[in-house]
């Protein structure tokens, strides 16, 4: 794909309601990304946004759709937040790197970066000074450039426009792109989560390492212990 839509459009995407959860993994194929997130690869098939949403309401099983763009696989969730569960992003990033962007109606928005099974850094848009990860300052210069933080690393003035800054920053820093027409109007490879799934499936990668799953991520300093 040569066109570039970026990901900032997610914040205003009426097709998603007010929630979105998108997981990016560098260099993976869509089926591999879905499998790492806990979907059943044997039942994967192309599916549009409306059909995936209706499947969830009809069966209660979340269906995740995935595609590729500019070297990244991307998994789009509009009825769940599987990618936001600690352990899942670690599984996705084993042997590569992954980025999660999440937003809901509260409104709350997060950006989390992982490499080789570990959360490197992450933050909430409204609390960028409270960062987590093995290297929580990894993105600090980019956060300042994006306007999420003042030059001294503190929160900017309350009047400073920060809505969607983390999405625009991710576009620039990681080269993330989510083709709007493909995601909203076209079919993507889709699969439902495995029945009774509570932890991510084991990922065979080099080097292998245990990946814990302790439920939804809590953005505190102890979240990546």
C-alpha positions in Angstrom: 0.0 0.0 0.0 1.4 3.4 -1.0 -1.3 5.7 0.3 -0.9 7.2 3.7 -3.8 7.9 6.1 -1.9 7.7 9.4 -3.9 6.9 12.5 -5.0 10.2 13.9 -8.4 9.7 12.2 -9.2 7.1 14.8 -10.0 9.8 17.3 -12.9 11.1 15.2 -14.0 7.8 13.5 -17.8 7.8 13.9 -17.8 4.2 12.4 -16.2 3.0 15.6 -18.6 4.7 18.0 -16.3 6.2 20.6 -14.0 3.3 21.3 -11.0 1.9 19.4 -8.2 -0.5 20.2 -5.6 -1.1 17.5 -2.5 -3.3 18.0 0.4 -2.9 15.6 3.3 -5.5 15.2 6.3 -4.8 13.0 6.9 -7.5 10.3 4.2 -9.9 11.2 1.6 -11.3 8.9 -2.1 -10.6 9.8 -2.8 -14.3 10.6 0.2 -14.5 12.9 -0.9 -11.3 14.7 -4.4 -12.7 15.2 -3.0 -16.0 16.5 -0.7 -14.2 19.0 -3.7 -12.3 20.3 -5.5 -15.5 21.0 -7.7 -15.9 17.9 -8.4 -19.2 16.2 -6.4 -19.2 13.0 -8.4 -22.2 11.6 -11.5 -20.1 11.4 -10.0 -16.9 9.9 -11.8 -15.4 6.9 -12.3 -12.0 5.3 -14.9 -9.9 7.1 -16.1 -6.3 7.0 -16.6 -4.0 10.0 -20.3 -4.3 10.2 -20.2 -8.1 10.0 -17.6 -8.3 12.7 -19.6 -6.1 15.0 -22.8 -8.1 14.4 -21.0 -11.3 15.0 -20.0 -10.1 18.5 -23.6 -9.0 19.3 -25.0 -12.3 18.0 -22.5 -14.7 19.7 -20.7 -12.7 22.4 -17.4 -13.7 20.9 -15.1 -10.8 19.9 -13.9 -10.9 16.3 -10.6 -9.1 15.6 -9.8 -7.9 12.1 -6.2 -7.6 10.8 -4.3 -6.3 7.8 -0.9 -4.8 6.9 0.3 -1.4 6.0 3.9 0.0 5.5 5.6 -3.0 7.2 3.3 -3.3 10.2 0.5 -5.8 10.8 -2.5 -4.1 12.5 -5.3 -5.7 14.4 -8.4 -3.6 14.8 -10.9 -4.0 17.7 -14.2 -2.1 17.8 -16.1 -4.4 20.3 -13.3 -5.3 22.8 -9.8 -4.5 24.1 -7.9 -7.7 23.9 -4.8 -5.9 22.8 -5.0 -3.8 26.0 -4.6 -6.8 28.3 -1.2 -7.1 29.9 0.5 -10.2 28.5 -1.2 -9.9 25.1 0.9 -7.0 24.0 3.9 -8.9 25.3 3.0 -12.0 23.3 2.5 -9.9 20.2 5.9 -8.2 20.6 7.9 -11.4 21.1 10.8 -11.3 18.6 9.7 -7.9 17.2 8.1 -4.7 18.4 4.5 -3.7 18.9 2.5 -0.5 19.5 -1.0 -0.2 21.0 -3.3 2.7 20.7 -6.5 2.7 22.7 -9.3 5.2 23.3 -12.7 5.1 24.9 -15.7 7.3 25.5 -14.6 8.6 28.9 -12.5 10.0 27.1 -9.3 8.1 27.9 -6.5 7.4 25.4 -3.3 5.4 25.8 -0.1 4.7 23.8 2.0 1.7 24.7 5.2 0.4 23.1 6.6 -3.1 23.6 9.7 -5.0 22.4 10.7 -8.6 22.7 8.0 -9.5 25.2 8.4 -6.4 27.5 6.5 -3.2 27.9 9.1 -0.5 27.1 7.1 2.6 27.7 3.5 3.7 27.9 1.3 6.6 29.0 -2.1 8.1 29.1 -2.8 11.1 27.0 -4.1 13.1 30.0 -1.3 12.0 32.3 1.8 11.9 30.2 4.1 12.6 33.2 3.1 9.2 34.6 4.9 6.8 32.3 5.5 3.1 32.7 7.8 0.5 31.3 11.4 -0.8 31.4 12.5 2.5 29.7 9.7 5.0 30.5 11.6 7.9 29.1 12.2 6.3 25.7 9.7 8.5 24.0 10.2 11.6 26.1 11.8 13.8 23.3 9.0 12.9 21.0 6.4 13.6 23.6 7.8 17.1 24.1 7.9 17.7 20.3 4.2 16.5 20.0 3.1 18.9 22.7 2.2 16.3 25.3 4.8 17.6 27.6 6.5 21.0 28.1 10.2 21.3 27.3 11.1 20.7 31.0 9.1 17.4 31.0 6.2 18.7 32.9 2.6 18.9 31.8 1.7 21.7 29.5 -0.7 24.5 30.3 -4.3 23.3 30.6 -5.2 25.3 27.5 -2.6 23.5 25.4 -4.3 21.3 22.7 -3.3 17.7 23.4 -6.3 15.7 22.1 -5.0 13.2 19.6 -1.3 14.2 20.1 -0.3 10.6 21.0 -1.8 9.3 17.7 0.0 11.9 15.6 3.2 11.2 17.5 2.9 7.5 16.8 2.5 8.2 13.1 5.8 10.0 13.0 7.9 8.0 15.4 6.8 4.5 14.4 5.5 5.1 10.9 2.1 3.7 11.8 -0.6 3.8 9.2 -4.2 2.5 9.2 -5.8 2.8 5.7 -9.3 4.3 6.4 -11.2 2.8 3.5 -9.7 -0.7 4.0 -10.6 -0.7 7.7 -14.1 0.9 7.5 -15.4 -0.2 4.1 -13.4 -3.2 3.0 -13.0 -6.8 4.3 -10.0 -7.7 6.4 -8.8 -11.1 7.6 -10.8 -11.8 10.8 -11.0 -14.4 13.5 -12.8 -14.8 16.8 -11.1 -15.3 20.1 -10.7 -18.9 21.2 -13.5 -20.1 23.6 -12.7 -19.6 27.2 -9.5 -17.8 26.5 -8.1 -16.0 29.5 -4.4 -15.8 28.7 -2.4 -15.3 25.5 -1.4 -18.5 23.6 2.3 -19.5 23.9 4.4 -17.9 21.2 7.3 -19.8 19.6 10.0 -17.3 18.9 13.7 -16.8 19.5 14.6 -16.3 22.3 11.6 -17.9 24.1 10.5 -16.3 27.3 7.6 -16.5 29.7 5.0 -13.9 29.2 2.7 -13.3 32.2 -0.9 -12.2 31.8 -2.4 -10.4 34.8 -5.4 -8.8 33.3 -5.9 -5.3 32.0 -2.9 -3.0 32.1 -2.9 -0.5 35.0 -0.8 2.4 34.2 1.3 2.6 37.3 5.0 2.2 38.0 4.4 -1.4 39.1 2.4 -2.5 36.0 5.5 -3.9 34.4 7.1 -5.6 37.4 
